[in-house]
Amino acid sequence: MRPQTKNIAGLALLVAILQIPLVAQSQHTTKEESPSYTVVNLGTLGGTQSAAWGINNRGWVAGSANLAGDQTEHPFLWREGVMTDLGTLGGPNGTAGFPLKNNVGLIPAIVQTSTADPLDENWPFYCTISGNLCEGSNFINRGLLWVDGFKIPMPTLGGNNGFAFGANDWGQVVGLAEKATVDPNCVAPQVLDYEAVIWTPWNNRIMELPPYPGDTIGGAIGINDSGQAVGTSGTCGTPSPAIGIHALLWQDGAAIYLGSLGGVIDNLAYAINNQGQVVGASDLPGDTTTHAFFWQNGTMTDLGTLPGDFNSVAFSINNDGQVVGQSCDVNGNCRAFLWRNGTMTDLNTLIPSDSSLYLLSANDLNDQGEIVGQAFDQSTGAAPAFSLVPTHVRGEFAKSHLQVRDKPELPESLRQQLQKGRWGSRF
């Protein structure tokens, strides 16, 4: 089947899927004082590292995993115990988008084509898990929607590159796309401006979302079922959180500034739930550290860090207002957190004490309270994707089974990978 025919078939299937009433609606978790979890190692695609970026209410997990040799990575879909390689658009690397908030089987992704970037912008496709520069970093990056085996490429705004991040139950996909506009003020090697977009793949319509007044570029990361999108805008440079000057909410096509925690850069919103609550990261005054934030009804709240840590970021929020993310010390030793009912908890204290996995980052959670992210396997030295399933253990067994776990000193290479992978490549 020719690619164009496959795209048409994929669009037809997408339309059919979006017309089917959802059977996996939100099921709110029971608010208990002491949740606990079983932990599942999701494996890899042959390499030593993987990471889960999103999980929906059907238990589908999307992420990226290294292939054998750890020089390339591909997006994956994990469901019912099986990890499926979703491939690319001809290039060597790809990763699933985040967070995965739709329940109709749509998997946004960022993948490389086999075409070299004619402007040599070399969007640095650092492997999103390892943080190392992957093979073939000079290829064009494109947004992609995977639906039931079909790959539907996201158009750009006239430029070459684009990213697809989140999608909602109505089939709206958010991301960023390059324009044909050459911006002489871009920080090299970036040449073209790019903007936040909402893409509706069933009619292949892409709508540009405006940056905050005075900014030149932007990117949308999360979207809810009301069509509210969140992300950031700032000054032109290679896509990274550092370009984010204004954390934004787009509603009815208008950009709404969410505020900041006092810093000038690294201000961006990652996710929004159906109640309009937003989470993300913002620099503190002086731009030497970043903290996770929670925003609601015009107020941005600093979520702080886990005890003894230096910086943090909130990656996702579910419809119960539970937040997950990552907290790190000054040496780059990171751990996953859950924030609920006003309290930030180290997720490593809520899993069995005999688990070999140490949870480095929690990247998404669904309305059942299932959490996914990346871990460090202390028995093998690998860094696999994980999934947590709530068990809600109570009583004396819970106290003995879930002991406080010491933070391990991570290998230097892994600390550097986490820092580069998170802040160097993931928007």
C-alpha positions in Angstrom: 0.0 0.0 0.0 1.4 3.4 -1.0 2.1 5.9 1.9 -0.6 8.3 0.6 -3.2 5.5 0.5 -2.2 4.5 4.0 -2.6 8.1 5.2 -6.1 8.2 3.7 -7.0 4.9 5.3 -5.7 6.1 8.6 -7.7 9.3 8.4 -10.9 7.3 7.6 -10.2 5.0 10.6 -9.6 8.1 12.8 -12.9 9.5 11.8 -14.6 6.2 12.6 -12.8 6.0 16.0 -13.9 9.5 17.0 -17.5 8.7 16.2 -17.5 5.7 18.7 -18.8 6.6 22.2 -16.0 6.3 24.7 -16.2 3.2 26.8 -13.3 4.1 29.1 -14.4 7.3 30.8 -12.7 8.8 33.8 -13.0 6.7 36.9 -11.9 8.8 39.9 -9.6 7.1 42.4 -10.6 6.7 46.0 -8.8 9.3 48.1 -6.9 7.3 50.7 -4.4 8.5 53.2 -1.7 6.0 52.3 -1.7 4.8 48.7 0.8 2.1 47.7 1.7 0.6 44.4 2.9 -2.5 42.7 5.7 -1.7 40.2 6.1 -3.2 36.7 9.3 -3.0 34.7 8.1 -2.4 31.1 11.3 -3.4 29.4 13.0 -1.9 26.3 13.3 -2.5 22.6 16.6 -4.2 22.9 18.7 -1.5 24.5 19.4 -0.7 28.1 17.1 2.3 28.5 13.5 3.2 28.0 11.0 5.7 29.5 7.2 5.9 29.6 5.9 9.3 28.8 2.1 8.8 29.0 -0.7 6.5 30.2 -4.4 6.8 29.4 -7.5 5.4 31.2 -7.3 2.2 29.1 -3.9 1.4 30.5 -2.1 2.1 27.3 1.4 3.3 27.9 3.4 5.3 25.3 7.1 6.2 25.5 10.5 5.7 23.9 13.0 2.9 24.1 16.5 2.4 22.9 17.2 -0.2 20.3 20.1 -2.7 20.6 23.4 -0.8 20.9 21.8 2.3 22.6 22.5 4.5 19.6 18.9 5.0 18.3 15.5 5.0 19.9 11.9 4.5 18.7 8.5 5.4 20.1 6.6 2.5 21.6 3.1 1.5 22.7 2.8 -0.9 25.6 -0.5 -2.6 26.2 -1.5 -5.8 27.8 2.1 -6.7 28.6 3.4 -6.2 25.0 5.7 -3.4 23.9 5.2 -2.5 20.2 7.8 -0.5 18.2 5.9 2.3 16.4 8.7 3.1 14.1 9.6 6.4 12.4 9.1 8.2 9.1 12.2 6.7 7.6 14.8 8.2 10.0 16.6 6.5 12.8 15.0 8.0 15.8 11.6 8.8 17.3 9.7 9.2 20.6 6.1 9.3 21.7 4.6 12.6 22.7 3.4 13.4 26.2 1.2 13.5 28.2 -1.1 10.7 26.8 -4.5 12.1 27.8 -6.8 10.7 25.2 -8.7 7.4 25.6 -9.5 6.7 21.9 -6.2 5.2 20.9 -4.3 8.2 19.4 -0.6 8.2 19.9 1.2 11.5 19.0 4.9 11.2 18.3 8.0 13.0 17.2 10.0 11.1 14.6 12.8 11.7 12.1 12.4 11.4 8.4 15.2 10.2 6.0 15.7 13.7 4.6 18.5 15.9 5.9 17.5 19.4 7.1 18.4 21.7 4.2 19.0 24.6 6.6 21.3 22.6 8.8 19.3 23.7 11.8 20.0 20.2 13.2 17.3 20.1 15.8 19.2 18.2 18.4 17.4 14.9 18.5 19.1 13.9 21.7 17.8 10.5 22.6 15.1 11.5 25.0 16.0 8.8 27.4 19.7 8.7 27.3 20.4 12.4 26.7 23.1 11.5 24.3 23.2 12.8 20.7 21.6 10.0 18.6 22.8 8.9 15.3 21.5 11.0 12.4 20.8 14.2 14.3 20.7 16.2 11.1 17.4 14.7 9.8 14.2 16.6 9.6 11.8 16.0 12.6 8.1 15.7 12.1 5.0 15.4 14.2 3.1 12.1 13.7 -0.1 10.6 14.8 -0.2 6.8 15.2 -3.7 5.2 15.1 -4.2 1.5 14.9 -1.1 0.9 12.9 -1.5 3.8 10.6 1.0 6.8 10.6 -0.4 10.2 9.8 2.3 12.9 9.4 1.5 16.3 10.9 1.9 19.2 8.4 4.1 22.2 9.2 3.4 25.9 8.8 5.6 26.1 5.7 8.9 25.2 7.3 10.6 21.8 7.7 10.3 20.6 11.2 7.6 20.0 13.7 6.7 18.2 17.0 3.4 16.5 18.1 2.9 16.2 21.8 -0.6 15.7 23.2 -4.0 14.8 21.9 -7.5 14.8 23.4 -10.6 12.6 23.0 -11.9 14.8 20.2 -8.8 14.1 18.1 -7.2 17.5 18.5 -3.4 17.2 18.5 -1.1 19.9 19.8 2.6 20.6 19.2 4.8 23.1 17.3 5.5 23.6 13.7 8.1 25.7 11.7 7.0 28.6 9.5 8.7 29.6 6.3 9.7 32.9 8.1 13.5 33.5 8.3 14.1 35.2 11.6 17.5 37.1 11.7 17.2 37.3 15.5 17.1 33.5 15.9 20.0 32.0 17.9 22.0 29.9 15.6 21.7 27.2 14.2 17.9 28.0 14.3 16.9 29.9 11.2 13.1 29.7 11.0 10.4 30.8 13.5 8.1 28.1 14.8 4.7 28.4 16.6 2.3 26.4 18.8 -0.3 24.6 16.8 -3.5 22.6 17.1 -3.9 20.0 14.4 -7.1 18.2 13.5 -5.9 15.2 11.4 -9.3 14.1 10.1 -9.4 17.2 7.9 -5.6 17.9 8.1 -6.2 21.4 9.3 -3.4 23.0 11.3 -4.2 26.2 13.3 -1.4 28.5 14.5 -1.7 29.6 18.1 -0.3 33.1 18.9 2.7 33.6 21.2 2.5 36.0 24.1 2.8 39.6 22.8 6.4 40.4 22.2 7.5 36.8 21.8 8.3 35.3 18.5 8.0 31.5 18.9 5.9 29.0 20.9 5.0 25.4 21.5 1.8 23.7 22.8 2.3 20.6 24.9 -0.9 19.5 26.6 -4.6 19.8 25.7 -7.8 18.9 27.5 -11.2 17.8 26.2 -12.5 21.4 26.1 -9.8 22.3 23.6 -7.8 24.3 26.1 -4.1 24.0 25.3 -1.0 24.8 27.4 2.7 25.4 26.6 5.0 28.3 26.3 6.3 31.1 24.1 9.5 33.0 24.0 12.5 34.0 21.8 13.7 32.1 18.8 16.3 29.4 19.3 16.6 25.6 19.1 13.5 24.1 20.8 14.1 23.5 24.5 12.5 24.6 27.8 15.1 27.4 28.0 13.3 29.4 25.3 10.1 29.4 27.4 9.7 33.0 28.8 5.9 32.8 29.3 4.0 29.8 30.4 0.7 30.0 28.5 -2.9 28.7 28.3 -4.6 29.1 24.9 -8.4 29.4 25.1 -10.5 30.1 22.0 -7.3 31.0 20.1 -6.1 33.6 22.6 -2.9 33.3 24.7 -3.4 33.7 28.5 -0.2 34.3 30.5 -0.1 32.0 33.6 2.6 34.0 35.5 5.9 32.7 36.8 7.7 31.9 40.0 10.0 34.8 39.4 12.5 33.6 36.8 12.9 34.8 33.2 13.4 31.5 31.3 12.4 27.8 31.7 8.8 28.8 32.2 6.4 26.3 30.6 3.1 24.4 31.2 3.2 20.7 30.5 -0.4 19.5 31.2 -4.0 20.6 31.8 -6.9 18.5 33.1 -10.5 18.8 32.3 -11.0 21.0 35.3 -8.7 23.6 33.8 -5.9 22.9 36.4 -2.4 23.3 34.9 1.0 22.0 36.0 4.5 22.7 34.7 7.8 24.3 35.7 9.1 27.8 36.3 12.4 29.3 37.3 12.8 31.1 40.6 14.3 34.6 40.7 17.9 34.5 39.4 17.2 31.5 37.1 19.5 29.2 39.0 16.8 26.7 39.9 13.4 25.5 38.6 10.3 24.4 40.6 7.2 22.6 39.8 4.0 24.6 39.8 0.3 24.1 40.0 -2.0 26.8 38.5 -5.7 27.2 39.0 -8.1 30.2 38.5 -5.3 32.7 37.9 -3.0 31.6 40.8 0.3 29.8 40.3 1.5 27.8 43.4 5.1 26.7 43.9 5.0 23.0 44.8 8.6 23.1 46.1 10.8 20.0 46.1 11.2 16.8 48.1 13.3 17.3 51.3 16.9 18.0 50.5 16.4 18.6 46.8 17.2 21.6 44.7 14.8 21.7 41.7 11.6 20.0 40.5 9.2 19.9 37.6 5.6 18.8 37.4 4.9 16.8 34.2 1.2 15.8 34.5 -2.1 16.1 36.3 -5.1 13.8 36.3 -8.8 14.8 36.7 -8.6 14.2 40.4 -5.9 16.9 40.7 -3.1 14.5 41.5 0.3 15.7 40.1 3.4 13.7 39.2 6.9 14.8 38.3 10.6 14.8 39.3 12.6 16.3 42.1 16.5 16.4 42.0 19.3 17.4 44.3 22.2 19.7 43.5 24.2 16.7 42.2 21.5 15.6 39.7 20.2 12.6 41.7 16.6 12.6 40.8 13.5 10.8 42.2 9.8 10.6 41.1 7.1 12.4 43.2 3.4 12.3 43.6 1.7 15.5 44.8 -1.8 15.1 46.2 -3.9 16.9 48.8 -1.2 19.5 49.2 1.6 17.1 50.0 4.6 16.0 47.8 5.6 12.4 48.4 8.6 10.4 47.1 7.1 7.6 45.1 10.0 5.4 46.1 8.5 5.2 49.6 5.2 3.9 48.2 6.5 0.8 46.4 7.8 -2.5 47.9 11.1 -2.0 49.7 12.6 -5.1 48.1 12.1 -3.7 44.5 15.3 -3.3 42.6 13.8 -0.3 40.8 14.5 3.2 42.0 12.0 5.6 40.4 13.7 8.6 38.8 10.8 10.4 37.2 7.1 10.2 37.1 5.9 11.5 33.7 2.1 10.9 33.6 -0.8 9.3 35.4 -4.4 8.4 34.6 -7.6 8.8 36.4 -7.2 5.4 38.1 -4.0 6.7 39.7 -1.7 4.5 37.6 1.7 6.2 37.1 4.4 5.8 34.5 7.9 7.1 34.1 11.6 6.0 34.2 13.5 4.0 36.8 17.0 3.0 37.6 17.5 -0.8 38.1 20.0 -1.1 40.9 20.6 -4.8 40.2 21.6 -4.3 36.5 22.4 -0.6 36.0 19.8 -0.3 33.3 17.2 2.5 33.2 13.9 1.0 32.2 10.3 2.4 31.8 8.0 1.6 34.7 4.3 1.5 35.5 2.8 1.7 39.0 -0.6 0.2 39.8 -2.3 1.4 43.0 -2.9 -1.3 45.7 -4.0 1.0 48.5 -2.4 -1.1 51.2 -3.3 -0.1 54.8 -2.4 -0.9 58.3 0.7 -2.6 59.9 1.5 -4.5 56.7 1.8 -1.3 54.8 4.1 0.2 57.4 6.4 -2.8 57.3 6.2 -3.4 53.5 6.8 0.2 52.4 9.9 1.3 54.2 11.8 4.5 53.6 14.3 3.8 50.9 17.7 5.6 50.8 18.4 7.6 47.7 21.1 5.8 45.7 24.0 7.8 44.3 23.3 7.5 40.6 26.1 6.8 38.1 27.6 10.0 36.7 26.6 9.1 33.2 23.0 8.6 34.2 22.8 11.9 36.1 24.1 13.7 33.0 21.7 11.8 30.8 18.7 12.8 33.0 19.7 16.4 32.9 20.4 16.5 29.1 17.5 14.3 28.3 14.9 16.3 30.3 16.1 19.9 29.7 18.1 19.5 26.5 15.6 17.7 24.2 12.1 17.3 25.7 10.3 20.5 25.2 
